[in-house]
Amino acid sequence: MCTAAVYKTKDFYFGRTLDYDFSYGEEVVITPRSYAFHFRNAEVMERHYAVIGMAHVEGDYPLYYDAVNERGLGMAGLNFVGNAQYRKAVQGKDNVATFEFIPWILVQCATVREARERLARLNLTEDSFNRDLPVAQLHWIIADREETIVIEAVKEGMKIYDNPVGILTNNPPFGQQLFQLNNYMQLSPKEPRNHFSEKLSLRSYSRGMGALGLPGDLSSPSRFVRAVFTKMNSVSGNSEAESVSQFFHILGSVEQQRGCCEVGDGKYEITIYTSCCNADKGIYYYTTYENRQITAIDMQKEDLEGNQLIKFPLVQGEQIKMQN
């Protein structure tokens, strides 16, 4: 599945992994300010904030997986299969299909506070994009440099959680994910001490035994704990190179390798891509499973006043620098 994270040094960073067994042909897409958004149950929006992120473009429409707008607000949708539940359009609400939820928030909200105001009137509908792209069961993370929230549309209605750890994975619901951190309060980056029994002379037997007991499997709850622990104990300098590098290392703690997570006969989940966006500057960095070299796209170097999508196919194939 997937893991999303926020991180702050001097600048604010937002990104995620996409873990799946196949790709939809995603690419980095910039939506400029004058691209006309045709929402299913609302008027056409012809002027708005510019957005950069990873998307599958279908019929000239950007189906964003994760994105950041020019004001520094980030949002990503992650699988939430079995728990997500959407509804039919109702009067008196802002009826938004799930595939247009990310742009609907990012093109008109500059902060999480503004997003909260929009969410108060929101009804996520069960409309699919088309017959070939059915409704995805998702929950979402929205973040700026000041706060992070999680949105889940479930049987009981819409739930909005404050997210103090700045991490999101998949099932179970976010409240349960957050609660399970209580089971790991003994974890420490320091060398372990004997709390097992004063009657036994237990001791560390090797250098580098910090984080002893941190779960290492690929399940969503384990990835959540691992990503939270890694992020909360992460140490980085303030430079762009140090910050971006550290962000990729944080998400590297939960990446999936081909062969370790089988989801069907000969099908395996892998980390198709990992992203890191400097939300303050609008620079989108990414790596792919086939290309570990970091590639960057700066939205400020493009014409953000245009009305056509600006697309960058992902650089695939391992980029190896020969040193001799």
N, C-alpha and C positions, 0 to 999 in steps of 0.2 A: 504494500500500500504506500502511503506517503507520510512525510513529516514536514511541517512548516516551522519557521523560527524567525524571531526578531532579535536584533542585537544592536547595541549602541556603544560606540566609543566617542570620538568627536562627532562623527556623523551617525545617522540612523540607517540600519540595514534590514532588509526584509527579503526572505526567500524560502525555498522549499526543495524537497526532492519529489520527483514523480516516479513512483515504483509501480510497474505494470508489466504485463507479458507481451504487449505490442504497442506500437506507436500509431497515432493518428496523423502523423506528418506535421507535428507542431513546429512553429517557427517563432522568432521574436518579432512582435508586431507593435508598431507605434500607431496609435489612433490620434490624428491631429485634431485641433480644436474645431474645425469646420466639417469634420466627417459627420454625416447625418445619421443619427441613431434612430432606427424605426423600432420602437418598443411595441410589443403585442397589444398592450392594453393602455397605452398612453400616447400622447401627441409626439410627433417627431421632434427630436432635440437636435437642432442644427448648430448650436454654439455651446461649448462646454470645455472642461479641462482636458488637456492632452494626457494620454495614457501610454505607458510602455509595459510590455509583459509577454509571457509565453501564451500562444494561442494556436488553435486549429482554425484556419479560415475556411468557411463554407459559404459559398455564394456571396462573397465579399463581406461577410459578417465575421468579426473576430470572436471566437468562442474562447474566452480567456480562462486559463488554468490558474494563473497568478499574475498580478499586475500592480503597478504603482502609478499614481498620477503625478502631475507636475507640482502639486502642493505638498507631496511627501506622505500621502495616505496609501497604504498597501492593503491588498486583499487577496486571498487564495481560497479555493474550494478543494476539499479533500473528501475521499470516499467515506460514506457513513451508511453503508448498506444494511438494511434491516431495521434501522431506526428512523431514517428520514421519512417524513410524510407531508405531502403537499395537498393543496385544496383547490377547488374551483374558484374562479373569480367571483368576488362579492362586491356589492355596492358600498361606497363609503370608504374603501380601502385603496391603497396603491397596489394594484395587482401586477406582480412581476414574475415572469417565468424564471426558473432557476438558471437557464443558460444565459440570461441577460442580467442576472443579479450583480455580478462583479462590475460590468460597465455602468449599470444603473447607479450604483453607489459612487464609483470613482469619478465619473464625469461631472458630478454635481456636489460632492462633499469634499471639503478640504481637511477635515479633522474627524477623529472618532466621535467627538461630541456632536458634530453635525450629522454623522451617520446614525447615531442613536436617535436623533429627532426623526429622521426618515424611517427608521425601523419601527417607530411607534405606530405608523400608519400602514405598515407593510403586510401584504398577504402573498406568500410564495405560492405560485400556481403550478398545477400539474401539466401545463402545456409543454409539449416536446418541440424541439426545433424543426424536425421533419421525421418522416417515417423511418429513415435510416439511422437517425440519432435520437433514441428514446431518452426519456427523462433520467438524468443521473441522480443517484441518491448521495447527497453531499451534506457536509456542514462546512462553515466558513470561519476564517480568522480575519479580523480587520484590525489594523494597527497604525498608529503614528508614533512619533518619538516620545509621546507622553503616556499613552495607554494602549492596551490591547484587549479586544473582546472576542468572544466566540458566539456564533449564531447557529442554533439548531432548531429546525422545524420538525417537531415530533407529534405523536398522536395527541398529546395533551395541549399542543399549541406551540407558539414560538417561544424559545428560551434564549435569553441573552446573558452570557456569563462574563464577568470580569476575569481576565486571564493574567494573573500576576507573574507567571513563569515565561510567557511569550513563546510557548510551544504548543503545537497541535498535531495529533496523529489521527487515528481513525476510531473505531469502536473500542470500548464502550463510550456512552455519552461523557461529555467533558467533565461534568461534576464528579463522576466516578473515577475518571482518570486522575483528577486533581487529588481526590481523597486517598487514592492508593499510595501517594507519596509518603503518607504517614508510615507505611510499612518499611520505608527505606531511610528514616531519619538518622539511623546509625551510620550511614555511609559518610565517608570522609576522604578527601584527597591525600590525607596524611597517612603515614605508616600505621597499620592497625595495632591496637592495644588489647590486652587480654581482659575481656569482660565476661568470658565464658564461665570461669570458676577460679576463685582465689586458691583453690586446692591443687590446681594444675599449673605447671610452669610453661604455659604456652607462650610462644614468641614468634616474631617474624623470622622467616628463614630465607628471605631473599630481598634484595633491593627492588624497589618499584612495586610495592604491594598496596599502594593507595587505591581507593575505590573498590576494595575487596567486597564482593557480594553484589556488585552492580549487574543486573540481568543482561545477558548477552544474546538472547534469541531475537528473531525477527518479528515477533508478534507486536501488535500495536501498543498494548500496555507496556511491554518491555522497552520498545523504542521510545515511548513517551518518557519513562523514567531515565533512560540513558541520555536522551537529548537534553532533558531538563538539567540533570547532574552536570553534563559536559558544559552546557551554556552557562549555568550559574557559577561554575568554578573556573570559567575561561578567563585567561589573562592575555590582553593584547595591547600593543601600542596604539597610538591615535592615527598613525599615517594610513593612507588609503590602502597601500600594499599590505601592511600588517593586518588591518581590519578585514579586508576581503579574504586574505589567506586564512585568518582565524575562523571566519564564518564558514568557509568551505571545510575546514577541519571539524567544526562543530557538527555539521551535517554529515561529514564523513563517518561519524561514529554510528550512524544508523543506515548507511547505504547497503544495498542488496546486491550480491554477486550471483551471476548466472549459475544455476545448479543447486542453490541452497534453499530455495523456496519454490517447490513445485506446485502449480495450480491446475495442472491437467496433464494428459499424456504427452510427455516431452515438452511441456510449456512451463516456463519459469519466470517469476517476477524478477526484474532487475531494476536498478536505478537508471531509468532512461535519461533523465537529466537532473542536474542540480543547479539551482539559480541563487543568485545573491544580487539584490539591487540596492545601490546607494540611493535611498529614497530622497535624500536632500539634494542630490545632484542629478538624479535621473539617469544614472549609468547602470545598465543591466548586464551582469556578468553571468556566464553559464559554463558548465562542462557537460559532456554527454558520456554515456557508457563507453563509447568507442573513442572518445577524445578527451583525455584528462587535462589538456591545456586549457587554461581559462581564456574565454573569448569575451570581449566587451563591446557594447553598443551604447553610445551616448545620445540620448534623445534630443539634447540641446544642440547637436550638430545637424539636425534635420529641420525642415520647414514645418514648424508646428502650427502654422496658420492654414495649412492645406486642407483639402477635403477628401483625399484618397489615403487608404491605408498604406503604410510604409512597412515592407516585409523583409526580413532577413532570414533566409534558410539557415538551419543549424550547420555549423562546420563539423562534419563527421570524419572519421578516420583518425587514427592516433597520430599526433604531431610529435615527433621525436627529434630532439636537437642533438646531432652528432657533435661530440666535443673533440674528436681527433680525425 
